Amino acid sequence: MTAAGAVYDRGYRPYDGPRGGRGAARIALWRLSVRRALGLRRSWRQKVLPWGLLVIATIPAIVNVGVAYLTRDTPARDFSFITYRGYVGVSTALLLFVAVAAPDVVCPDRRHRVLTLVFARPLDGRDYVLAKVGAIATIVFGFAFLPHVVLFLGQMLVATEGALAYLTDHLDVLWRVPLAVALLTIYFASAGVAVAATTARRVVGGVAILALFLVATIVAGPLVAVAGGSSAWALLDLPALPLHLRDLVFLGQVDPDGPLGGVRAGGAGAIAAYVLVVTVSLGFLLLRYRGAGGE
Amino acid sequence: MLRAERLTLVYPGGVRALDDLTVEVPHGTVGLVGANGAGKTTLLRLALGQLPPSAGTIEVAGIPVATDPVGVRARLGYMPEHECLPLDVSAADLVATFGELAGLPPRAARQRASEVLDLVGLDEERFRPVAGFSTGMRQRTKLAQALVADPEVVLLDEPTAGLDPMGRAEMLALVGRLAGFGVSVLLATHLLDDVQRSCDHVLMLDGGRLRHAGATEALLDRTGSVRVEVDRDAAELAAALARRGCEASALDDAVLDVVVASDDVLDAVRDAVDDLGLALHALSSRRTSLDELFVDAP
């Protein structure tokens, strides 16, 4: 052990290797944030939630493929308890991950005044927002998309009509799923990080994210019910908003049986509300970190 | 290292943190001294591009900060005064992280982190979480993250705060050597002794204005007086010198300071001592301290 308080001057070696500049700094901040959110290089407790959620999100795909395999030679062979469109809806559960991870990647930086050091590097506020939202979005996209890959490949392999036939029959899935998942990801990541950035305390940030979405659902529910089950009030249901866009991607229109089904220009309204939430979230974040890096 | 031209910063609310500061700071180890609120940290933050000036310009390493703050920061290291370390990571991870954020490849950042933590004396503690570190160890971790990317210029804000006397002396010795490694240092402190011990140039701020700037040696030689030590009757000797047209003041019964306005003054001292029958114990060129310079200067 070195003596406490001692500084040992053992020389200094200049660094003459490669330097990546601002681009490398951005990628580094994104990578380090992804690593933190996934609990990598941290205690096992920090790993439980993200990896547990990934497993849970993948279970329906595995079960569906398993059932399809077991029933492939029976009259129930076409049974499928989950659709690709429905599976995107399951990804809404990743909001729980966002409520934990988004505060974890931004709150400690403010609480421990680490931003002073971050913005002493070749980064500015825009880089910070991009890296943090990008990190959460990357993980949410991965966790939402990976089960679809499992489902698609599994269904393809056990399809009674053959893998190639299944692939050609479901080519649309190859663009609809990533697009719908990306819309859901951008929405949850930007809104989640924005709410988390309002506080320096992780717990408060997490509770605020869940409360915002929960209260929005609770408020929208009765309003839509009073209006007969279909009303523009459904646009207040924040967790459901990206699912309306998912329906636009998969069905070309909002779900006719859903709360926007009977609303004129319901699809346009859903797009407008979605864009509004994402724009306000990113705008707030840019304002929140504006000037910190001198931009 | 740094050049400011009529640099002014007025905070919202009207507080004038820097007022028309024009200065050229040479490469080397430069002390930035002043009382709390003198504008030291503000000047560092302006140099980092973290604050836009209200007026004037500032350049660091030849780059105008206003036009390329990110480019400037790529060449700087910064050690803030306040607590700024994430507590739930090890020193090695922390320093490597800031190496990567400076643009170093991950492998190089870890290698550099290991080297600079060794340099600051945290080699064996580098895998411990920062939360368990003492104040002195945190100061050294802050210094390590400032040095990890081998900056051209490193801005140190009160680096000896919280260190014990031995740690402080060693930290100052290390800071004093950085210029020899090609790293220029701007050391902000209110401890004038730190500057006197480790810096070859001094910038002295007071109320946001420049009070002194120059080589430390030159500033310390500005007194132009000698200290005279005799066996007794220093007051009588001072009076005798005054009668010979010299400016002298007795500090106690055996010590007096005499202003050397010309070479004749030293002859006058010799003659007055002889006339009074005093024993001359010592006569030395008196150098002021930065404290005196700071307190006495207009």
Interface residues (C-beta under 8 A of the other chain):
Chain A: M1 T2 A4 G5 A6 V7 Y8 D9 R10 G11 Y12 R13 P14 Y15 G17 P18 R19 G20 G21 R22 A24 A25 A28 L29 R31 L32 R41 R42 P108 D109 H112 R113 V114 T116 L117 V118 F119 A120 R121 P122 L123 D124 G291 A292 G293 G294 E295
Chain B: L48 G49 Q50 L51 P52 V65 P69 V70 G71 R73 A74 L76 G77 Y78 P80 H82 E83 C84 L85 P86 L87 D88 D93 T97 F98 E100 L101 A102 G103 L104 P105 P106 A108 R112 E115 V116 D118 L119 V120 G121 L122 D123 E124 E125 S134 G136 M137 R140 Q145 L147 A149 D150 L163 D164 M166 G167 E170 M171 A173 L174 R177 L178 F181 G182 V183
